[in-house]
Amino acid sequence: MLQKDTGNGRLSADDCQALITSAIIFISVYYINYYRNYIKQISGLYLPAFLHIEIYL
């Protein structure tokens, strides 16, 4: 879907960059949401540390 016809059957540099960026964003969002479920169950002592990490992501 992202592949352009460059004549050599490979992804262009722009497509590779976009694909990598999209993958990083998707994985980051997925794990943040995944760990938020655990944050709700963890005591208040751990909450500030996780929020501090999320702010700088």
ROROLO-728146 format. One record per residue (C-alpha): x, y, z; residue number from 1; residue in one letter. Coordinates in steps of 0.001 Angstrom, whole numbers, plus 524288, in hexadecimal, padded with zeros to 5 digits. Layout:
BEGIN
SITE	x	y	z	resi	resn
SITE	X	Y	Z	NUM	A
...
This chain:
BEGIN
SITE	x	y	z	resi	resn
SITE	80000	80000	80000	1	M
SITE	80B49	8091C	80308	2	L
SITE	813B2	803C6	7F816	3	Q
SITE	81623	80CBF	7EC90	4	K
SITE	81A50	80865	7DF13	5	D
SITE	828B1	80BF9	7DF77	6	T
SITE	82C10	80232	7D4E2	7	G
SITE	8342C	7F992	7DDCB	8	N
SITE	82916	7F378	7E58F	9	G
SITE	82DF2	7F90F	7F264	10	R
SITE	8289A	8033B	7FBAA	11	L
SITE	82D9A	810FE	7F9DD	12	S
SITE	834D4	817A6	80505	13	A
SITE	82903	82035	80800	14	D
SITE	82028	81451	808EB	15	D
SITE	82996	80D66	81210	16	C
SITE	82A74	81963	81AD0	17	Q
SITE	81BA9	81ABC	81B2A	18	A
SITE	819DB	80C4A	81E07	19	L
SITE	823D1	80C73	8291A	20	I
SITE	81DFC	818D6	82EE3	21	T
SITE	8103A	81330	82E42	22	S
SITE	814B3	80694	834AE	23	A
SITE	81B7F	80DDC	83FC1	24	I
SITE	80F90	8165D	8423D	25	I
SITE	80657	80AAD	841DE	26	F
SITE	80EAA	802B1	84B41	27	I
SITE	81071	80E3B	85481	28	S
SITE	801D7	81106	85518	29	V
SITE	7FEC5	80292	856B0	30	Y
SITE	807FA	800C6	86233	31	Y
SITE	803E8	80D77	868D6	32	I
SITE	7F5B0	80921	86852	33	N
SITE	7F988	7FB64	86C85	34	Y
SITE	800C4	80019	87891	35	Y
SITE	7F635	809FF	87C1C	36	R
SITE	7ED81	7FE7B	87FA1	37	N
SITE	7F7C4	7FA22	8896F	38	Y
SITE	7F9CC	807ED	88E80	39	I
SITE	7EB86	80821	892B3	40	K
SITE	7EDED	7FBF0	89AFA	41	Q
SITE	7FAF5	8002E	8A0CB	42	I
SITE	7FB72	807F0	8AD6C	43	S
SITE	7FD5E	816B2	8AD6D	44	G
SITE	80BE8	8152C	8B03B	45	L
SITE	80E97	81072	8A26B	46	Y
SITE	80523	81996	89B82	47	L
SITE	80D9D	825FF	89BD6	48	P
SITE	8193F	81E9F	89650	49	A
SITE	81175	8193C	88AD5	50	F
SITE	80B4E	82677	8880D	51	L
SITE	818D0	82C9D	8886C	52	H
SITE	81D82	822D3	87E3B	53	I
SITE	81181	824D0	87597	54	E
SITE	8134C	83390	87558	55	I
SITE	820CB	83231	86F44	56	Y
SITE	81D0F	827D7	86536	57	L
